Amino acid sequence: MNKDTMELYAKLEEEKRKIEERQAEIKEEALTFLKEAGSDKIESDFGSFTIVARKTWKYSEKIAELDKTLKTQKKTEETDGTATAEVKESITFYPVKTNPTTH
């Protein structure tokens, strides 16, 4: 990877972060719009928007203890070699931190 490629990667990463922040804001506005319209789906020229409900679960103390035991057993197998690991390479990018008062 040459310097130009790294610079482009860094710029795209920053753009992606800004787009994702803005998209999260707009997503809340769109959800409110659909709810106020009394609809769970709206079709448009550029696609459909649908309200999707997902459950999140809070388990009993018994299950929490079982989960803790499972995590401990997993760690034991990782340590003693019973479990096997698959290594995948990727790239992680951390932008240079700038001092906001200097801009």
GITAMO-V646466 format. One record per residue. RES is the residue in three letters. PSI is psi as a letter, one per 20 degrees, with the letter a starting at -180 (* if undefined). OMEGA is omega as a letter, one per 30 degrees, with the letter a starting at -180 (999 if undefined). Layout:
RES|PSI|OMEGA ; RES|PSI|OMEGA
This chain:
MET|p|l ; ASN|r|a ; LYS|g|l ; ASP|g|l ; THR|g|l ; MET|g|l ; GLU|g|l ; LEU|g|l ; TYR|g|a ; ALA|g|l ; LYS|g|l ; LEU|h|l ; GLU|g|l ; GLU|g|l ; GLU|g|l ; LYS|g|a ; ARG|g|a ; LYS|g|l ; ILE|g|a ; GLU|h|l ; GLU|g|a ; ARG|h|l ; GLN|h|l ; ALA|h|l ; GLU|g|a ; ILE|h|a ; LYS|g|l ; GLU|g|l ; GLU|g|a ; ALA|g|l ; LEU|g|l ; THR|g|l ; PHE|g|a ; LEU|g|a ; LYS|g|a ; GLU|h|l ; ALA|i|l ; GLY|k|a ; SER|q|l ; ASP|j|l ; LYS|p|l ; ILE|p|l ; GLU|q|l ; SER|r|l ; ASP|h|a ; PHE|j|l ; GLY|a|l ; SER|q|l ; PHE|p|a ; THR|p|l ; ILE|p|l ; VAL|p|l ; ALA|p|l ; ARG|p|l ; LYS|q|l ; THR|q|a ; TRP|q|l ; LYS|o|a ; TYR|r|l ; SER|r|l ; GLU|h|l ; LYS|g|l ; ILE|h|l ; ALA|g|l ; GLU|g|l ; LEU|g|l ; ASP|g|l ; LYS|g|l ; THR|g|l ; LEU|g|l ; LYS|g|l ; THR|g|l ; GLN|h|l ; LYS|g|a ; LYS|g|l ; THR|g|l ; GLU|h|l ; GLU|g|a ; THR|g|a ; ASP|i|l ; GLY|j|l ; THR|g|l ; ALA|q|l ; THR|q|a ; ALA|q|l ; GLU|p|a ; VAL|p|l ; LYS|p|l ; GLU|q|l ; SER|a|l ; ILE|q|l ; THR|p|a ; PHE|p|l ; TYR|o|a ; PRO|q|l ; VAL|p|l ; LYS|p|l ; THR|q|l ; ASN|o|a ; PRO|h|a ; THR|i|a ; THR|i|a ; HIS|*|999
